[in-house]
Amino acid sequence: MPYLLEDASVRESPDGSLPLLSALVVLKDSGWPPSGFFKLARRPPYGRSGDDALP
């Protein structure tokens, strides 16, 4: 599943200008996206700041 979410985000905004579509997917227990979302957000072309984990 993580690869499908990554692919959907990259296809939707290959230049990183749009919000990551995968942010809509959250874990039931925490209500936060999975850690893979944060790793994707920090990669180019997105380059968002922050940690690779939940707060």
Z-matrix of the N, CA and C atoms (Angstrom, degrees):
N
C 1 1.441
C 2 1.531 1 112.72
N 3 1.343 2 119.57 1 -39.02
C 4 1.467 3 118.35 2 -178.62
C 5 1.524 4 112.43 3 -59.69
N 6 1.312 5 117.45 4 -34.99
C 7 1.467 6 120.39 5 -178.76
C 8 1.522 7 110.85 6 -69.28
N 9 1.325 8 116.89 7 -35.03
C 10 1.460 9 120.26 8 177.08
C 11 1.525 10 111.13 9 -66.16
N 12 1.321 11 116.34 10 -41.25
C 13 1.467 12 120.52 11 179.28
C 14 1.528 13 110.95 12 -66.80
N 15 1.325 14 115.87 13 -40.54
C 16 1.464 15 119.35 14 177.89
C 17 1.524 16 110.13 15 -63.50
N 18 1.323 17 116.55 16 -45.43
C 19 1.461 18 120.67 17 179.98
C 20 1.529 19 111.41 18 -60.79
N 21 1.323 20 116.56 19 -41.91
C 22 1.471 21 120.08 20 179.26
C 23 1.522 22 111.03 21 -63.17
N 24 1.321 23 117.32 22 -41.10
C 25 1.466 24 120.80 23 -179.90
C 26 1.524 25 111.28 24 -66.70
N 27 1.322 26 116.23 25 -43.47
C 28 1.463 27 120.43 26 -177.81
C 29 1.531 28 110.92 27 -67.85
N 30 1.329 29 116.89 28 -39.88
C 31 1.463 30 119.95 29 179.40
C 32 1.533 31 111.56 30 -67.89
N 33 1.319 32 116.12 31 -36.38
C 34 1.466 33 120.76 32 -177.71
C 35 1.534 34 111.53 33 -70.28
N 36 1.329 35 116.23 34 -35.25
C 37 1.469 36 120.01 35 -177.48
C 38 1.527 37 110.31 36 -143.72
N 39 1.326 38 117.65 37 74.23
C 40 1.459 39 120.10 38 -176.84
C 41 1.533 40 114.12 39 -63.65
N 42 1.315 41 117.36 40 -23.85
C 43 1.468 42 119.52 41 178.97
C 44 1.525 43 113.00 42 -94.33
N 45 1.336 44 117.78 43 -1.30
C 46 1.459 45 121.72 44 177.11
C 47 1.512 46 115.18 45 79.36
N 48 1.320 47 117.76 46 11.75
C 49 1.464 48 120.06 47 -176.41
C 50 1.528 49 113.82 48 -83.75
N 51 1.322 50 117.44 49 -20.10
C 52 1.464 51 121.58 50 -179.44
C 53 1.522 52 111.08 51 -102.27
N 54 1.331 53 118.13 52 158.46
C 55 1.469 54 120.30 53 175.66
C 56 1.529 55 110.43 54 -59.95
N 57 1.314 56 115.74 55 150.92
C 58 1.460 57 121.01 56 179.29
C 59 1.527 58 109.83 57 -73.09
N 60 1.305 59 115.76 58 120.73
C 61 1.458 60 121.91 59 179.99
C 62 1.524 61 111.36 60 -59.52
N 63 1.310 62 117.66 61 -32.34
C 64 1.461 63 121.42 62 -177.55
C 65 1.531 64 112.89 63 -67.88
N 66 1.322 65 118.57 64 -9.79
C 67 1.465 66 121.34 65 177.09
C 68 1.522 67 111.30 66 -66.98
N 69 1.315 68 117.09 67 -18.01
C 70 1.462 69 120.81 68 179.22
C 71 1.521 70 112.86 69 -74.17
N 72 1.323 71 116.95 70 -15.09
C 73 1.460 72 121.71 71 -179.60
C 74 1.515 73 107.86 72 -94.85
N 75 1.327 74 116.48 73 119.85
C 76 1.467 75 120.87 74 -179.35
C 77 1.525 76 110.23 75 -126.10
N 78 1.322 77 114.99 76 157.14
C 79 1.458 78 121.25 77 177.19
C 80 1.527 79 109.44 78 -77.36
N 81 1.299 80 116.12 79 137.12
C 82 1.461 81 121.38 80 -176.66
C 83 1.539 82 111.97 81 -60.09
N 84 1.318 83 117.67 82 -42.47
C 85 1.462 84 121.17 83 -175.43
C 86 1.526 85 113.56 84 -69.70
N 87 1.337 86 116.29 85 -37.85
C 88 1.465 87 119.04 86 -173.55
C 89 1.532 88 114.06 87 -106.83
N 90 1.335 89 117.18 88 -24.12
C 91 1.452 90 120.29 89 -175.35
C 92 1.525 91 112.85 90 78.57
N 93 1.336 92 117.54 91 7.74
C 94 1.467 93 123.73 92 179.98
C 95 1.524 94 109.50 93 -107.69
N 96 1.337 95 117.12 94 154.45
C 97 1.465 96 119.26 95 173.83
C 98 1.535 97 109.96 96 -64.35
N 99 1.332 98 118.14 97 156.59
C 100 1.467 99 120.27 98 176.72
C 101 1.532 100 111.00 99 -65.95
N 102 1.338 101 116.77 100 162.78
C 103 1.464 102 121.45 101 -175.96
C 104 1.531 103 112.30 102 -59.52
N 105 1.318 104 118.52 103 -29.55
C 106 1.460 105 121.43 104 178.28
C 107 1.519 106 112.19 105 -60.15
N 108 1.318 107 117.11 106 -30.89
C 109 1.464 108 120.93 107 177.62
C 110 1.522 109 110.64 108 -61.30
N 111 1.318 110 116.65 109 -44.08
C 112 1.457 111 121.10 110 -177.81
C 113 1.525 112 110.78 111 -67.52
N 114 1.334 113 116.38 112 -37.49
C 115 1.465 114 120.12 113 177.31
C 116 1.522 115 110.50 114 -64.10
N 117 1.324 116 117.15 115 -42.77
C 118 1.460 117 121.35 116 177.97
C 119 1.530 118 110.49 117 -63.13
N 120 1.306 119 117.34 118 -41.91
C 121 1.469 120 121.33 119 -177.73
C 122 1.524 121 112.20 120 -64.36
N 123 1.330 122 117.72 121 -27.28
C 124 1.467 123 120.71 122 -179.37
C 125 1.520 124 112.23 123 -84.67
N 126 1.332 125 118.13 124 -17.82
C 127 1.463 126 121.80 125 -178.81
C 128 1.522 127 111.55 126 -76.11
N 129 1.343 128 116.41 127 154.71
C 130 1.463 129 118.87 128 170.33
C 131 1.529 130 109.77 129 -65.63
N 132 1.266 131 121.28 130 145.38
C 133 1.458 132 127.72 131 7.49
C 134 1.517 133 113.00 132 -90.38
N 135 1.324 134 118.73 133 3.10
C 136 1.462 135 121.49 134 -174.57
C 137 1.525 136 111.18 135 -74.23
N 138 1.321 137 117.77 136 -50.83
C 139 1.453 138 123.10 137 173.13
C 140 1.519 139 115.38 138 56.58
N 141 1.328 140 117.40 139 33.53
C 142 1.462 141 119.67 140 178.02
C 143 1.536 142 108.97 141 -72.46
N 144 1.299 143 116.43 142 148.07
C 145 1.464 144 120.16 143 179.10
C 146 1.522 145 109.54 144 -84.21
N 147 1.309 146 116.05 145 164.72
C 148 1.459 147 120.95 146 176.88
C 149 1.509 148 111.72 147 125.74
N 150 1.314 149 114.23 148 -178.71
C 151 1.463 150 122.18 149 -179.25
C 152 1.518 151 110.56 150 -88.69
N 153 1.331 152 115.11 151 167.42
C 154 1.448 153 121.10 152 177.31
C 155 1.534 154 111.90 153 -90.31
N 156 1.305 155 117.26 154 14.62
C 157 1.457 156 121.13 155 -176.75
C 158 1.522 157 110.09 156 -140.29
N 159 1.294 158 114.77 157 171.51
C 160 1.460 159 121.09 158 178.24
C 161 1.519 160 110.45 159 -71.68
N 162 1.324 161 116.62 160 152.94
C 163 1.486 162 119.51 161 177.82
C 164 1.506 163 111.69 162 -67.45
